[in-house]
Amino acid sequence: FDFRIHTDENDHVDCVTWQVGASRAALMKYGDKVFLDTRNNENMNCINMQYMSFVVIDGNKRMLPASESFVFSESDELYDVVVNFTLEMTPRFSRYSVVLGFGDMFISAENAKRWFPNITWLVDTYHFCSSKKKDNVLVKSFGPRIWQIIATDMRAAVYAKTEEECLVSNTNDTNLHQ
């Protein structure tokens, strides 16, 4: 078991990160693909800290924490702190071995590259095109009118399990010319 505590400019604790041996081993073995996210649930604990996780995916597609943290807010600075604490607690792991990463829109590709120079950074599907998230990446990129026309096809492509499913079009082409 290892842990780190970060304090803000007023010397108040704003992040507690911990790692158990199984988490360290998971990062060492499966650390070429990582996922970073924060659960923003205000009812999670009595002091309203949010759960931030640095996760790897094993050969059976199970998510395993490389480290876990409680933070008071989701911020670039605290993602930076958590990633660096995790790397400090796993000294034999090379940041250069991470080649693929996922996270929400909060984490920029530039920050991910700074942490892991060889990474290809992807935005998770919830933030990319979920119908539950009204300001997802594609809505912002295409605008609401165009998004309404192409949403079904774009979601089908993102969630397709085969190339054939990806190429099936559900869009009525006449909608494009209205």
N, C-alpha and C positions, 0 to 999 in steps of 0.2 A: 504494500500500500504506500502510495506517495501522494502528496498534495501540495498545492501552491495557493497563496492568498494574495490578491492584488488590492491596493488601496487607491482611492482617487486623490485629487489634489488637496482635499481637506483631511486626508489621512483616514477616511472612512472606507470600510471594506465594500468593494463593489463587485468582486468576483472571487469565488472559491472553486478551484478545479481539483479534481482527484482522479487517480488512476489506480486500479488494482492490477495484480499480476496478469490475470486473464486478459485484461484490456491491453496491457503492454504487449503481450504475446500476439493478440489479434492484430494490432497495428503492425508489428514486425512481419507477420505472415501474410496479411491481406491488405496492407497499406497502399497498394497501387491505385485503389479506388476509394475515395472518401466522400462523406456527406456531412455537411455542417448545417445546423438549424437550431432555432430557439423556439421553445414552446411558450407562447405568450398567453398563458392562462392565469388570470388574477386570483383564481380560487385554488391554486396549486398547493400553497403552503401558507402558514400563518403570518409570515413576514413579507409576502408578495414578491419573493425572488422568482425569476424565470429560469427554466431548465434549458441550458444550452448543451448540445451534444455534438461531439466529434465522433463520427461513426464510420466503420468499415463494413464491407459486405463479404462474407465468407463464400466458399465454394458451393454451399447449398442455398445461396441467396438469403441468408439470415443476416440481419443487421446486428453488429456487435459494437459496443462503445469502445472507442480508443481512449476516451476520457469523458468525464461528465462534469458539468459545472452548474453552479447557481450564480446568476447575475441579476443586478437590479434593473438593467435595461439592455436591449439589443442594440449594439452599436459597433461601428467599424473598429473602434479601439478595443472593445472587449472581445470581439472575434480574434483580433490580433493577439491579445493576451492569452486567450485559450489555446490557440494554435501553437504559440511559442512555449507556453507552459507544457503542453502535451509533448512537443518535441524535446524539451529539456528533460522530461521524465522518461523519455525513451531515447537515450543517447546513441544507441546503435542503429536507430532508424534514420534513413537519409531522406530529407525533404525532396531530393531529386528523383526518388522512386515513385512519387505520386504522378500518375499520368491522366487520371480522369477524376473529376469531382462534380458534385451536385450541391446545390443550395438554393435558397430563395433569392429574390431580386435584391435583397439587402446587401449581399456580398457581390462586389464587382469582380469582373474577370481580372482586372489589374491587381487587386488585393490577393486573389487566389494565386496569380502568377508570382507575386512577391513572396508568398509563403511556400509555394511549390512551383519552381521554375519550369518544370516540364508538363504542367497540367493543361488539360483541355477542360474548361469550366462550362458547365451546363446549368441552366435554370430549371428547377423542378417543374413538373407538369402543372401543378396547382397554380403556380405563379405565371406559367407560360400561357396556358390556354383554358384553364378551368372555367366552367360555366358558373361556378360558385363564387369566383373572384371577378367582379365586374370591371376591375382595372388591370386585368392581366396584360402581359407583355404584348400579345398580338393586338388587343384592343387599342393599346397606346400606339402601336406601330401603324396599324391600318386605319384607325379612326372607327367610330361606332357604326357608321353606315356600311362601310365595306366589310367590317367584321361580321355584321349581321348576315351578309350574303355568303361569306366563306367559312363561317364558324364550324358548321357541321363537317365539312370536308377537312378542315385543318385538325379538328379534334380526332376525326377518324384516322388521319395519317399519324398523329402523335401516339395514339393508343393502339395502332395496328400491331398485330402479332406476326404478320407475314407481309411480304412486299406486295402481294396481290391485294390484300386488304387495304394497304396504303394507297394504292392506285385507283381504287373504286371511287367514282365521283357521285355524290348525292346532290350536288348543286344544280339547280335549274338554270341553265345558261341564259335564259331570258332575263333573269334577275340582274345579271351583270350590266345590262344595257338600260336599266330603268333610271 
